[in-house]
Amino acid sequence: MSNSLQRVLVDLIELSLQGKQAHWNVVGTNFRDTHLQLDEIIDAAREFADDIAERMRALHALPDGRSDTVAETTTLPEFPQGEIATTEVIDLMTERLDAVAGTVREVHDPVDEEDPTSADILHGVLERVEQLSWMVSAENRKPRR
């Protein structure tokens, strides 16, 4: 189970780092709203990473948030370098939020079998990450009629 929690932990750490990269380099229409929305994602990712790591410690597992571990094991694709238009940042962050949600969904049921308390934490992560994905992706969506 600790391996499953570790997978979520590294994806959350990477999400926060990529969110900061986007935050520093986003440009274009709706800059301010996107810039602030990225802060919201970063804060959530950092808080959830801390929750997961502390849960791992409570279970006597050792969380590994070292940069080389995160880089080697995250499921998130690499974030582009340089200035990035707001519309592209929206798509990139939606993709990454959905990737984190995918990792959480993948590990949730096996974790739940071993430790429902850890699964409850994962449920909270999933709920918020999916909500953030919906809110971010709405920036680029056209209304359906």
C-alpha positions as CSV (number, residue, x, y, z in Angstrom):
1,M,0.0,0.0,0.0
2,S,2.8,2.4,0.7
3,N,3.9,2.1,-2.9
4,S,0.5,3.2,-4.0
5,L,0.5,6.2,-1.7
6,Q,4.1,7.0,-2.9
7,R,2.8,7.1,-6.5
8,V,0.2,9.6,-5.6
9,L,2.7,11.6,-3.5
10,V,5.1,12.1,-6.4
11,D,2.4,13.1,-8.8
12,L,1.1,15.7,-6.4
13,I,4.6,17.1,-5.8
14,E,5.2,17.2,-9.6
15,L,1.8,18.9,-10.1
16,S,2.8,21.6,-7.6
17,L,6.2,22.1,-9.4
18,Q,4.7,22.2,-12.8
19,G,1.9,24.5,-11.6
20,K,4.6,26.9,-10.3
21,Q,6.5,26.7,-13.7
22,A,3.2,27.6,-15.4
23,H,2.5,30.3,-12.9
24,W,5.8,32.0,-13.6
25,N,5.6,31.8,-17.4
26,V,2.0,32.2,-18.4
27,V,1.2,35.1,-20.7
28,G,-1.7,36.3,-22.7
29,T,-5.4,36.9,-22.5
30,N,-6.9,36.3,-19.1
31,F,-3.5,36.2,-17.6
32,R,-4.5,37.3,-14.1
33,D,-7.3,34.8,-13.7
34,T,-5.1,32.0,-14.9
35,H,-2.2,33.1,-12.7
36,L,-4.4,33.0,-9.6
37,Q,-6.1,29.7,-10.6
38,L,-2.6,28.2,-10.9
39,D,-2.0,29.3,-7.3
40,E,-5.1,27.4,-6.2
41,I,-3.9,24.2,-7.9
42,I,-0.4,24.6,-6.4
43,D,-1.8,25.1,-2.9
44,A,-4.1,22.1,-3.2
45,A,-1.3,19.9,-4.5
46,R,1.1,20.9,-1.8
47,E,-1.5,20.4,1.0
48,F,-2.6,16.9,-0.4
49,A,1.1,15.9,-0.8
50,D,1.6,16.7,2.9
51,D,-1.5,14.8,3.9
52,I,-0.3,11.7,2.0
53,A,3.2,11.9,3.3
54,E,2.0,12.3,6.9
55,R,-0.4,9.4,6.5
56,M,2.5,7.3,5.2
57,R,4.6,8.2,8.3
58,A,1.6,7.3,10.5
59,L,1.7,3.9,8.8
60,H,5.5,3.7,9.4
61,A,6.2,4.0,5.7
62,L,8.9,6.4,4.4
63,P,7.6,9.0,1.9
64,D,10.2,10.0,-0.7
65,G,9.8,13.5,-2.2
66,R,13.4,14.0,-3.3
67,S,13.6,15.7,-6.7
68,D,15.3,12.7,-8.4
69,T,12.6,10.3,-7.1
70,V,9.8,12.6,-8.3
71,A,11.4,13.1,-11.7
72,E,12.0,9.4,-12.2
73,T,8.6,8.1,-11.0
74,T,5.9,10.7,-11.8
75,T,3.3,9.8,-14.4
76,L,2.9,13.5,-15.4
77,P,4.5,14.5,-18.7
78,E,7.3,17.0,-18.7
79,F,6.2,20.7,-18.7
80,P,7.4,22.9,-21.6
81,Q,10.0,25.5,-21.1
82,G,9.5,29.2,-21.7
83,E,6.5,31.5,-21.9
84,I,3.3,29.7,-22.6
85,A,0.0,31.2,-23.7
86,T,-2.9,31.1,-21.2
87,T,-5.0,28.8,-23.5
88,E,-2.1,26.3,-23.7
89,V,-1.5,26.5,-20.0
90,I,-5.1,25.7,-19.4
91,D,-4.9,22.6,-21.6
92,L,-1.6,21.5,-20.1
93,M,-2.8,21.9,-16.5
94,T,-6.1,20.1,-17.3
95,E,-4.1,17.2,-18.7
96,R,-1.9,17.1,-15.6
97,L,-4.8,17.3,-13.2
98,D,-6.5,14.5,-15.1
99,A,-3.3,12.4,-14.9
100,V,-3.2,12.9,-11.1
101,A,-6.8,11.9,-10.9
102,G,-6.0,8.8,-13.0
103,T,-3.2,7.8,-10.6
104,V,-5.5,8.3,-7.6
105,R,-8.3,6.2,-9.2
106,E,-5.9,3.5,-10.1
107,V,-4.6,3.0,-6.5
108,H,-7.8,3.8,-4.6
109,D,-9.5,0.4,-4.5
110,P,-6.4,-1.6,-3.6
111,V,-5.6,1.0,-0.9
112,D,-9.2,0.8,0.4
113,E,-8.9,-3.0,0.8
114,E,-5.9,-2.5,3.1
115,D,-6.6,0.8,4.9
116,P,-9.9,2.6,4.5
117,T,-8.5,5.7,6.3
118,S,-5.9,6.2,3.6
119,A,-8.6,5.6,1.0
120,D,-10.6,8.4,2.5
121,I,-7.7,10.7,2.1
122,L,-7.4,9.6,-1.6
123,H,-11.1,10.2,-2.0
124,G,-10.7,13.8,-0.9
125,V,-7.7,14.3,-3.2
126,L,-9.7,12.9,-6.2
127,E,-12.7,15.0,-5.4
128,R,-10.7,18.2,-5.4
129,V,-8.4,17.4,-8.3
130,E,-11.4,16.6,-10.5
131,Q,-13.1,19.8,-9.4
132,L,-10.0,21.8,-10.3
133,S,-9.8,20.1,-13.6
134,W,-13.4,21.0,-14.4
135,M,-12.9,24.6,-13.4
136,V,-9.6,25.0,-15.3
137,S,-10.8,23.2,-18.4
138,A,-13.9,25.4,-18.6
139,E,-11.7,28.4,-19.5
140,N,-11.1,26.9,-23.0
141,R,-14.4,25.1,-23.6
142,K,-17.1,26.4,-25.9
143,P,-20.7,26.1,-24.8
144,R,-22.6,23.1,-26.1
145,R,-26.0,23.9,-27.6
